[in-house]
Amino acid sequence: MYWDTEGASCTKETVKLAIKAAKDNNINYIVAASNSGYTAEMFLDCKVNIVCVTHVNGFREKGQNEMDIAVRNKLEESGVKVLTTTHVLSGAERAFSNKFGGIYPVEIMAYTLRMFGQGVKVCVEIATMALDAGLIPYGERIVAVGGSGSGADTCVIMKPAHAKDILETRIEEIVCKPR
């Protein structure tokens, strides 16, 4: 499925496609990017294990997380695992490129993935982060959901690899994305 627009207007349909992809392919885990919790809440009661990956603390404002603590608590009480950690495709490397200019290998990977769309890059990143945190099992296919700014507009079926082996990551299917 290809969307004519990107962002929040695609979220509801992307979530439906993600749940369908998981069920049709006997996939037990959906990893979804959600900074406010809006997208993650749409997966409640879908009968699949959900991991919500937020922006890192300090992404918008130093020392702060974008997700309201009440929303985080609601998600966790509903069985969603919420992960907030360093972004694997930027992290400390961004400090060097911001300070000294230039581009570094992990950022090159991120820009290459963006050739398929911001959401594809986000899917690879959050799946790697969830795997490294031990929130999804190694070697299993998962559904990953990401977006382009706000909301969700991209869904892929993939086998993530740990950050130390990220080049072994395999995207098996792009379920939906913006054109």
Legacy VTK file of the C-alpha trace (Angstrom):
# vtk DataFile Version 3.0
C-alpha trace
ASCII
DATASET POLYDATA
POINTS 179 float
0.000 0.000 0.000
1.352 3.399 -0.914
0.008 6.559 0.714
-0.281 9.780 -1.292
0.606 11.768 1.839
2.816 11.149 4.830
2.320 11.584 8.536
-0.556 11.453 10.989
-3.363 11.201 8.417
-2.138 7.667 7.588
-1.925 6.426 11.180
-5.232 4.570 11.567
-4.866 2.677 8.282
-1.190 1.928 8.945
-2.074 0.461 12.360
-4.816 -1.691 10.787
-2.382 -2.962 8.146
0.264 -3.686 10.806
-2.136 -5.757 12.902
-3.335 -7.610 9.801
0.270 -8.259 8.678
1.142 -9.672 12.108
-1.906 -11.947 12.207
-1.655 -13.084 8.565
2.027 -13.975 9.006
1.844 -15.471 12.526
4.096 -12.718 13.860
3.998 -12.258 17.635
5.557 -8.800 18.014
4.798 -5.325 16.722
7.347 -2.601 17.467
5.889 0.869 17.026
7.418 4.317 17.230
5.233 6.558 19.390
6.453 9.705 21.099
3.181 10.890 22.624
1.596 7.438 22.958
-1.145 8.220 20.405
-0.008 5.581 17.905
0.794 2.998 20.579
-2.676 3.334 22.120
-4.204 2.241 18.797
-2.593 -1.186 19.251
-4.218 -1.882 22.619
-6.349 -5.031 22.561
-4.869 -6.281 19.243
-3.746 -9.552 20.874
-0.131 -9.156 19.706
2.852 -8.233 21.891
3.452 -4.499 21.508
6.682 -2.608 22.101
6.448 1.178 21.966
9.700 3.025 21.282
9.733 6.712 22.205
12.114 9.494 21.378
15.130 9.603 23.645
14.903 11.843 26.722
16.082 15.300 25.729
15.093 14.937 22.064
13.029 18.146 22.118
13.927 19.597 25.510
16.942 18.697 27.643
16.066 16.289 30.435
12.469 15.812 29.267
10.542 12.973 27.640
7.775 13.831 25.196
5.389 11.147 26.500
3.215 12.171 29.412
3.840 9.891 32.388
0.112 9.097 32.701
0.058 7.864 29.085
3.199 5.797 29.650
1.656 4.253 32.777
-1.578 3.443 30.896
0.362 1.727 28.112
2.466 -0.280 30.542
-0.589 -1.266 32.614
-2.161 -2.511 29.359
0.843 -4.768 28.718
2.721 -2.553 26.258
6.468 -2.469 26.826
7.646 1.150 26.533
11.283 1.743 25.606
13.098 5.048 25.878
16.780 4.827 25.010
19.494 6.260 22.774
18.604 6.262 19.084
20.777 3.645 17.441
21.064 5.487 14.087
22.181 8.804 15.536
23.037 8.767 19.228
26.489 10.021 20.162
27.596 10.188 16.523
25.301 13.175 15.986
27.233 15.130 18.627
30.368 14.854 16.471
28.667 15.802 13.210
26.946 18.751 14.916
30.195 19.925 16.519
32.677 19.278 13.708
30.565 18.964 10.581
30.727 16.078 8.175
28.939 12.788 8.307
29.795 9.518 9.971
29.040 5.859 9.096
25.881 5.376 11.158
24.450 8.610 9.775
25.251 7.431 6.254
23.207 4.296 6.983
20.325 6.433 8.262
20.392 8.649 5.165
20.518 5.583 2.917
17.465 4.084 4.618
15.682 7.433 4.202
15.921 6.895 0.447
13.017 4.481 1.040
11.329 7.037 3.319
11.788 8.375 6.832
9.447 5.705 8.162
11.595 2.848 6.828
14.595 4.331 8.635
12.531 4.607 11.814
11.364 0.980 11.514
14.924 -0.340 11.294
16.046 1.904 14.133
13.290 1.056 16.610
13.450 -2.670 15.859
17.184 -2.660 16.573
16.649 -0.693 19.770
13.929 -3.090 20.954
16.091 -6.127 20.162
19.106 -4.665 21.948
16.903 -3.953 24.987
15.734 -7.584 25.057
12.083 -6.642 24.452
11.716 -8.805 21.339
13.266 -12.203 20.662
16.339 -12.582 18.487
15.866 -14.281 15.133
12.101 -13.762 14.870
10.249 -11.831 12.224
8.470 -8.778 13.583
6.241 -6.014 12.297
7.719 -2.535 12.729
5.724 0.695 12.443
7.257 4.137 11.999
6.469 7.512 10.595
7.547 10.733 8.989
7.319 13.372 11.678
4.056 12.636 13.475
1.834 9.600 13.398
2.545 6.362 11.588
2.735 5.972 7.823
5.129 3.064 7.334
4.960 -0.619 8.221
7.496 -3.326 7.424
7.937 -7.011 8.156
11.543 -7.597 9.104
14.127 -9.591 11.004
16.136 -7.097 13.032
19.733 -7.632 14.071
21.524 -6.273 17.126
23.235 -2.909 16.661
26.630 -4.604 16.611
25.399 -6.699 13.657
23.007 -4.177 12.100
24.107 -4.995 8.549
22.482 -8.430 9.039
19.045 -6.777 9.377
16.601 -7.972 6.729
13.530 -6.088 5.591
11.316 -8.812 4.135
8.310 -6.768 3.108
7.208 -3.148 2.995
3.531 -3.339 3.941
2.870 0.379 3.464
4.717 3.664 3.079
4.240 7.108 1.574
5.068 7.531 -2.117
LINES 1 180
179 0 1 2 3 4 5 6 7 8 9 10 11 12 13 14 15 16 17 18 19 20 21 22 23 24 25 26 27 28 29 30 31 32 33 34 35 36 37 38 39 40 41 42 43 44 45 46 47 48 49 50 51 52 53 54 55 56 57 58 59 60 61 62 63 64 65 66 67 68 69 70 71 72 73 74 75 76 77 78 79 80 81 82 83 84 85 86 87 88 89 90 91 92 93 94 95 96 97 98 99 100 101 102 103 104 105 106 107 108 109 110 111 112 113 114 115 116 117 118 119 120 121 122 123 124 125 126 127 128 129 130 131 132 133 134 135 136 137 138 139 140 141 142 143 144 145 146 147 148 149 150 151 152 153 154 155 156 157 158 159 160 161 162 163 164 165 166 167 168 169 170 171 172 173 174 175 176 177 178
